[in-house]
Amino acid sequence: MKASILLSIVCAAASAVPAPSFHARNAHPHAASAIPDYPGIQFGANGKLDITVFSDLHFGEPSNERKDSLTTGVMNSVLDNEHSDLVVLNGDLISCEYVGPDQFNGIIDQVVSPLVYRNLPFAATFGNHDYSETCSTRSMASHMWWDIKGTNGKKLSFTTQSVEGPVEEIGWSNYFIPVYSSTDGSKLEMLLWFFDSKGGRVYQPGANQNRPTTSYVDKRVVTWFQNARDEFNKRHGRVIPSLAFVHIPVQATRAFQKSGKRGEFTQPGIDDEIVGHQDDCPGTDCYHGGDEVFMKALVETQGLISVFSGHDHGVDWCMKWSDDLPTKPTNGNGIHFCFNRHSGYGGYSNWKRGARKILVEESKLGNKEIDTWTRLEDGSISGRVTLNSTYGSDNYPKVDRLESWGW
Ligand SMILES: *[C@@H]1O[C@H](CO)[C@@H](O)[C@H](O)[C@H]1NC(C)=O
């Protein structure tokens, strides 16, 4: 995308910023800097930011209207049981391998209808199933940005793209959301980063070539992230705390799982499948370290508390990466990675559906501490933990694996 187009989209969003949860944007645009002037969000008056993450919704599978309505039911149930200031759709919104070029934006409307109904702002990352010959993630993001409005008429989507280059190499959901103080709407308190791990197939309707894309965050995106991050820290004279979202987890999560260091009480959650990760080929051992540059950038980012991923439907624990792991880099800096079990009825297998909840309290940010849990469709809560300096050695109730099946 050309810089001028990007700017005009961004400026147009200014007027779309709903109050009070959306922030009314910086007064000073920084057109020449690494930081686009994206719309933001503000901590609530209670000093909290409550995020609900749906992942692997997998709408649009053939002759499966029933599944789609069940998935909408999951979203409604979670949103009725939990307060949300922001919703993240963390990839695989649609099973695009089944969806025609004239269908995908209609399915996006279906995906976001529970959010539209509640006027909830949302941010999407794209997953490997959102990339197919027939689905354009660029068109989806544009449709979300321009056309999806709440019942109050306000635009709801933050989803955009910050890095120039071919979509099949860069993706179309690399961006950030600035989060401002509850008491001072111009004081930046936190950043939410969104990355596109691609995967799936190159968009080329009618070509019938079935060209796969790489399934990791591109180096150009990593460079953009590092520059923007450094500029934020420099401009504010301090490290800005952050969270990150990317559909496919990094390989360190598989290295951790394989190491046997995960405990039922210390990292509670379901762990019912081998973690598929960035640059992994299902069924074959073909990892070439495609995400090493990204992993290194993540662990070098001071203030980054946790990275949230989906992709693996039957995994929903959180880990702290501080130990040596057989990957590169071998040591984390205490960064956390959390999984999101599947939220949708499409896609594989039948674990109970749920959403990951993240509660950020402004007063605990300096301590790099957040709370997170899974809210299940049946209304129960699973695997509630505090990601703080002792996470990984604190004990929590274990999650009963058998109780997490959907039948
Ligand atoms: C981290 O949170 C857990 C659970 O609330 C708590 O037991 C533990 O003491 C906390 N650790 C620190 C250093 O605050």
The ligand as a Tripos MOL2 file, in Angstrom:
@<TRIPOS>MOLECULE
LIG
   14    14     1     0     0
SMALL
NO_CHARGES

@<TRIPOS>ATOM
      1 C1          1.7050  -13.7320   41.1860 C.3       1 LIG1
      2 O1          0.3190  -14.0480   41.2180 O.3       1 LIG1
      3 C2         -0.0060  -15.1750   41.9940 C.3       1 LIG1
      4 C3         -1.4950  -15.4440   41.8470 C.3       1 LIG1
      5 O2         -2.2340  -14.3440   42.2330 O.3       1 LIG1
      6 C4          0.3930  -14.9210   43.4570 C.3       1 LIG1
      7 O3          0.1260  -16.0850   44.2210 O.3       1 LIG1
      8 C5          1.8680  -14.5790   43.5020 C.3       1 LIG1
      9 O4          2.2240  -14.2510   44.8350 O.3       1 LIG1
     10 C6          2.1620  -13.4080   42.5820 C.3       1 LIG1
     11 N1          3.5830  -13.1260   42.5800 N.am      1 LIG1
     12 C7          4.0420  -11.9280   42.8440 C.2       1 LIG1
     13 C8          5.5340  -11.7660   42.7890 C.3       1 LIG1
     14 O5          3.3290  -10.9870   43.1270 O.2       1 LIG1
@<TRIPOS>BOND
     1     1     2 1
     2     1    10 1
     3     2     3 1
     4     3     4 1
     5     3     6 1
     6     4     5 1
     7     6     7 1
     8     6     8 1
     9     8     9 1
    10     8    10 1
    11    10    11 1
    12    11    12 1
    13    12    13 1
    14    12    14 2
@<TRIPOS>SUBSTRUCTURE
     1 LIG1         1 GROUP 0 **** ****
